[in-house]
Amino acid sequence: MARILGIDYGLKRTGLAWTDPLQMIATALDTVDTPRLEAYLQDLVRREAIEAIVLGFPTRPDGRDTDATAAVRVFADQVRALFPDLTLHLQDERFSSRRAMEAMIAGGVSKKRRRDKQLINAVSATLILQDFLQEQNPPPLV
């Protein structure tokens, strides 16, 4: 199987995560300066077997657009044009940054390291991708 790529798009930098080839576990991949993102993605898709892309889609808790929603829509259109053979999924990313911070605290990451925005972006992308995987394969009811 091919991997699924998760993206937490930002105007300055973008967090990336991907699954293992069996598409069971999401793992942080990298954080890329957004102006370099298109070239990075083209190279990654050329080198690796990527089946789909999951893009974090920002909305407010009540479902309205955020300040970032329009930019993510534009980026989604760019992804569709660049990679027409890949499926693009938009995934609710509400609270992903907050959840990333909570996960780092629970994992014992130092305060200094938690201030690293690149780490927060990569962890956020991982959570967005893991949420997508769980929605695709919910755990069985006991």
C-alpha positions as protocol buffer text, in pm:
chain_id: "A"
residue {
  index: 1
  type: MET
  ca { x: 0 y: 0 z: 0 }
}
residue {
  index: 2
  type: ALA
  ca { x: 100 y: 360 z: -45 }
}
residue {
  index: 3
  type: ARG
  ca { x: 122 y: 620 z: 229 }
}
residue {
  index: 4
  type: ILE
  ca { x: -123 y: 898 z: 307 }
}
residue {
  index: 5
  type: LEU
  ca { x: 24 y: 1244 z: 354 }
}
residue {
  index: 6
  type: GLY
  ca { x: -117 y: 1484 z: 615 }
}
residue {
  index: 7
  type: ILE
  ca { x: -76 y: 1860 z: 586 }
}
residue {
  index: 8
  type: ASP
  ca { x: -127 y: 2134 z: 845 }
}
residue {
  index: 9
  type: TYR
  ca { x: -106 y: 2434 z: 611 }
}
residue {
  index: 10
  type: GLY
  ca { x: 13 y: 2769 z: 740 }
}
residue {
  index: 11
  type: LEU
  ca { x: 100 y: 3097 z: 574 }
}
residue {
  index: 12
  type: LYS
  ca { x: 458 y: 3089 z: 711 }
}
residue {
  index: 13
  type: ARG
  ca { x: 528 y: 2721 z: 762 }
}
residue {
  index: 14
  type: THR
  ca { x: 346 y: 2395 z: 703 }
}
residue {
  index: 15
  type: GLY
  ca { x: 356 y: 2080 z: 910 }
}
residue {
  index: 16
  type: LEU
  ca { x: 366 y: 1744 z: 737 }
}
residue {
  index: 17
  type: ALA
  ca { x: 294 y: 1393 z: 857 }
}
residue {
  index: 18
  type: TRP
  ca { x: 248 y: 1060 z: 685 }
}
residue {
  index: 19
  type: THR
  ca { x: 129 y: 713 z: 749 }
}
residue {
  index: 20
  type: ASP
  ca { x: 324 y: 394 z: 747 }
}
residue {
  index: 21
  type: PRO
  ca { x: 274 y: 193 z: 423 }
}
residue {
  index: 22
  type: LEU
  ca { x: -9 y: -4 z: 588 }
}
residue {
  index: 23
  type: GLN
  ca { x: -186 y: 326 z: 667 }
}
residue {
  index: 24
  type: MET
  ca { x: -227 y: 243 z: 1033 }
}
residue {
  index: 25
  type: ILE
  ca { x: -11 y: 499 z: 1214 }
}
residue {
  index: 26
  type: ALA
  ca { x: 46 y: 869 z: 1149 }
}
residue {
  index: 27
  type: THR
  ca { x: 399 y: 999 z: 1212 }
}
residue {
  index: 28
  type: ALA
  ca { x: 539 y: 1352 z: 1197 }
}
residue {
  index: 29
  type: LEU
  ca { x: 742 y: 1396 z: 880 }
}
residue {
  index: 30
  type: ASP
  ca { x: 869 y: 1752 z: 856 }
}
residue {
  index: 31
  type: THR
  ca { x: 792 y: 2122 z: 876 }
}
residue {
  index: 32
  type: VAL
  ca { x: 852 y: 2323 z: 561 }
}
residue {
  index: 33
  type: ASP
  ca { x: 859 y: 2697 z: 501 }
}
residue {
  index: 34
  type: THR
  ca { x: 538 y: 2747 z: 303 }
}
residue {
  index: 35
  type: PRO
  ca { x: 705 y: 2929 z: 10 }
}
residue {
  index: 36
  type: ARG
  ca { x: 909 y: 2608 z: -45 }
}
residue {
  index: 37
  type: LEU
  ca { x: 611 y: 2374 z: 4 }
}
residue {
  index: 38
  type: GLU
  ca { x: 514 y: 2314 z: -359 }
}
residue {
  index: 39
  type: ALA
  ca { x: 865 y: 2203 z: -460 }
}
residue {
  index: 40
  type: TYR
  ca { x: 895 y: 1990 z: -145 }
}
residue {
  index: 41
  type: LEU
  ca { x: 565 y: 1813 z: -216 }
}
residue {
  index: 42
  type: GLN
  ca { x: 648 y: 1752 z: -582 }
}
residue {
  index: 43
  type: ASP
  ca { x: 979 y: 1594 z: -482 }
}
residue {
  index: 44
  type: LEU
  ca { x: 816 y: 1385 z: -208 }
}
residue {
  index: 45
  type: VAL
  ca { x: 539 y: 1254 z: -433 }
}
residue {
  index: 46
  type: ARG
  ca { x: 795 y: 1172 z: -703 }
}
residue {
  index: 47
  type: ARG
  ca { x: 1014 y: 974 z: -456 }
}
residue {
  index: 48
  type: GLU
  ca { x: 751 y: 807 z: -240 }
}
residue {
  index: 49
  type: ALA
  ca { x: 434 y: 611 z: -302 }
}
residue {
  index: 50
  type: ILE
  ca { x: 165 y: 854 z: -185 }
}
residue {
  index: 51
  type: GLU
  ca { x: -198 y: 753 z: -234 }
}
residue {
  index: 52
  type: ALA
  ca { x: -386 y: 1046 z: -86 }
}
residue {
  index: 53
  type: ILE
  ca { x: -344 y: 1378 z: 88 }
}
residue {
  index: 54
  type: VAL
  ca { x: -531 y: 1487 z: 401 }
}
residue {
  index: 55
  type: LEU
  ca { x: -537 y: 1863 z: 438 }
}
residue {
  index: 56
  type: GLY
  ca { x: -637 y: 2020 z: 767 }
}
residue {
  index: 57
  type: PHE
  ca { x: -936 y: 2247 z: 709 }
}
residue {
  index: 58
  type: PRO
  ca { x: -976 y: 2531 z: 961 }
}
residue {
  index: 59
  type: THR
  ca { x: -1318 y: 2636 z: 1085 }
}
residue {
  index: 60
  type: ARG
  ca { x: -1447 y: 2798 z: 1402 }
}
residue {
  index: 61
  type: PRO
  ca { x: -1625 y: 2581 z: 1662 }
}
residue {
  index: 62
  type: ASP
  ca { x: -1959 y: 2693 z: 1516 }
}
residue {
  index: 63
  type: GLY
  ca { x: -1847 y: 2591 z: 1166 }
}
residue {
  index: 64
  type: ARG
  ca { x: -1785 y: 2940 z: 1026 }
}
residue {
  index: 65
  type: ASP
  ca { x: -1465 y: 3020 z: 836 }
}
residue {
  index: 66
  type: THR
  ca { x: -1155 y: 3139 z: 1018 }
}
residue {
  index: 67
  type: ASP
  ca { x: -902 y: 3393 z: 892 }
}
residue {
  index: 68
  type: ALA
  ca { x: -704 y: 3103 z: 744 }
}
residue {
  index: 69
  type: THR
  ca { x: -989 y: 2919 z: 568 }
}
residue {
  index: 70
  type: ALA
  ca { x: -965 y: 3111 z: 239 }
}
residue {
  index: 71
  type: ALA
  ca { x: -590 y: 3047 z: 213 }
}
residue {
  index: 72
  type: VAL
  ca { x: -643 y: 2675 z: 275 }
}
residue {
  index: 73
  type: ARG
  ca { x: -910 y: 2663 z: 4 }
}
residue {
  index: 74
  type: VAL
  ca { x: -665 y: 2822 z: -242 }
}
residue {
  index: 75
  type: PHE
  ca { x: -396 y: 2574 z: -139 }
}
residue {
  index: 76
  type: ALA
  ca { x: -643 y: 2283 z: -179 }
}
residue {
  index: 77
  type: ASP
  ca { x: -706 y: 2395 z: -537 }
}
residue {
  index: 78
  type: GLN
  ca { x: -330 y: 2408 z: -599 }
}
residue {
  index: 79
  type: VAL
  ca { x: -289 y: 2055 z: -462 }
}
residue {
  index: 80
  type: ARG
  ca { x: -567 y: 1925 z: -686 }
}
residue {
  index: 81
  type: ALA
  ca { x: -398 y: 2085 z: -988 }
}
residue {
  index: 82
  type: LEU
  ca { x: -49 y: 1961 z: -897 }
}
residue {
  index: 83
  type: PHE
  ca { x: -153 y: 1606 z: -811 }
}
residue {
  index: 84
  type: PRO
  ca { x: -467 y: 1519 z: -1009 }
}
residue {
  index: 85
  type: ASP
  ca { x: -410 y: 1145 z: -954 }
}
residue {
  index: 86
  type: LEU
  ca { x: -413 y: 1178 z: -573 }
}
residue {
  index: 87
  type: THR
  ca { x: -729 y: 1193 z: -366 }
}
residue {
  index: 88
  type: LEU
  ca { x: -751 y: 1507 z: -152 }
}
residue {
  index: 89
  type: HIS
  ca { x: -945 y: 1489 z: 174 }
}
residue {
  index: 90
  type: LEU
  ca { x: -1027 y: 1797 z: 381 }
}
residue {
  index: 91
  type: GLN
  ca { x: -1012 y: 1715 z: 752 }
}
residue {
  index: 92
  type: ASP
  ca { x: -1152 y: 1924 z: 1035 }
}
residue {
  index: 93
  type: GLU
  ca { x: -852 y: 2070 z: 1217 }
}
residue {
  index: 94
  type: ARG
  ca { x: -1032 y: 2254 z: 1497 }
}
residue {
  index: 95
  type: PHE
  ca { x: -817 y: 2265 z: 1808 }
}
residue {
  index: 96
  type: SER
  ca { x: -527 y: 2075 z: 1643 }
}
residue {
  index: 97
  type: SER
  ca { x: -265 y: 2322 z: 1771 }
}
residue {
  index: 98
  type: ARG
  ca { x: -407 y: 2309 z: 2123 }
}
residue {
  index: 99
  type: ARG
  ca { x: -420 y: 1928 z: 2110 }
}
residue {
  index: 100
  type: ALA
  ca { x: -61 y: 1923 z: 1979 }
}
residue {
  index: 101
  type: MET
  ca { x: 51 y: 2129 z: 2277 }
}
residue {
  index: 102
  type: GLU
  ca { x: -138 y: 1901 z: 2518 }
}
residue {
  index: 103
  type: ALA
  ca { x: 18 y: 1593 z: 2359 }
}
residue {
  index: 104
  type: MET
  ca { x: 366 y: 1740 z: 2392 }
}
residue {
  index: 105
  type: ILE
  ca { x: 305 y: 1825 z: 2758 }
}
residue {
  index: 106
  type: ALA
  ca { x: 174 y: 1473 z: 2822 }
}
residue {
  index: 107
  type: GLY
  ca { x: 477 y: 1334 z: 2640 }
}
residue {
  index: 108
  type: GLY
  ca { x: 717 y: 1524 z: 2864 }
}
residue {
  index: 109
  type: VAL
  ca { x: 845 y: 1764 z: 2599 }
}
residue {
  index: 110
  type: SER
  ca { x: 1036 y: 2049 z: 2765 }
}
residue {
  index: 111
  type: LYS
  ca { x: 891 y: 2402 z: 2775 }
}
residue {
  index: 112
  type: LYS
  ca { x: 1173 y: 2525 z: 2553 }
}
residue {
  index: 113
  type: ARG
  ca { x: 1103 y: 2258 z: 2291 }
}
residue {
  index: 114
  type: ARG
  ca { x: 725 y: 2323 z: 2309 }
}
residue {
  index: 115
  type: ARG
  ca { x: 791 y: 2682 z: 2194 }
}
residue {
  index: 116
  type: ASP
  ca { x: 930 y: 2545 z: 1867 }
}
residue {
  index: 117
  type: LYS
  ca { x: 657 y: 2631 z: 1618 }
}
residue {
  index: 118
  type: GLN
  ca { x: 799 y: 2382 z: 1368 }
}
residue {
  index: 119
  type: LEU
  ca { x: 742 y: 2101 z: 1617 }
}
residue {
  index: 120
  type: ILE
  ca { x: 389 y: 2223 z: 1688 }
}
residue {
  index: 121
  type: ASN
  ca { x: 311 y: 2226 z: 1313 }
}
residue {
  index: 122
  type: ALA
  ca { x: 444 y: 1873 z: 1261 }
}
residue {
  index: 123
  type: VAL
  ca { x: 256 y: 1738 z: 1563 }
}
residue {
  index: 124
  type: SER
  ca { x: -62 y: 1915 z: 1446 }
}
residue {
  index: 125
  type: ALA
  ca { x: -29 y: 1752 z: 1103 }
}
residue {
  index: 126
  type: THR
  ca { x: 12 y: 1416 z: 1275 }
}
residue {
  index: 127
  type: LEU
  ca { x: -304 y: 1467 z: 1480 }
}
residue {
  index: 128
  type: ILE
  ca { x: -502 y: 1578 z: 1174 }
}
residue {
  index: 129
  type: LEU
  ca { x: -390 y: 1267 z: 986 }
}
residue {
  index: 130
  type: GLN
  ca { x: -455 y: 1037 z: 1284 }
}
residue {
  index: 131
  type: ASP
  ca { x: -808 y: 1181 z: 1318 }
}
residue {
  index: 132
  type: PHE
  ca { x: -867 y: 1103 z: 950 }
}
residue {
  index: 133
  type: LEU
  ca { x: -742 y: 746 z: 992 }
}
residue {
  index: 134
  type: GLN
  ca { x: -966 y: 690 z: 1293 }
}
residue {
  index: 135
  type: GLU
  ca { x: -1269 y: 819 z: 1104 }
}
residue {
  index: 136
  type: GLN
  ca { x: -1193 y: 579 z: 819 }
}
residue {
  index: 137
  type: ASN
  ca { x: -1146 y: 281 z: 1051 }
}
residue {
  index: 138
  type: PRO
  ca { x: -1333 y: 338 z: 1375 }
}
residue {
  index: 139
  type: PRO
  ca { x: -1256 y: 96 z: 1655 }
}
residue {
  index: 140
  type: PRO
  ca { x: -1502 y: -192 z: 1688 }
}
residue {
  index: 141
  type: LEU
  ca { x: -1779 y: -161 z: 1945 }
}
residue {
  index: 142
  type: VAL
  ca { x: -1746 y: -408 z: 2225 }
}
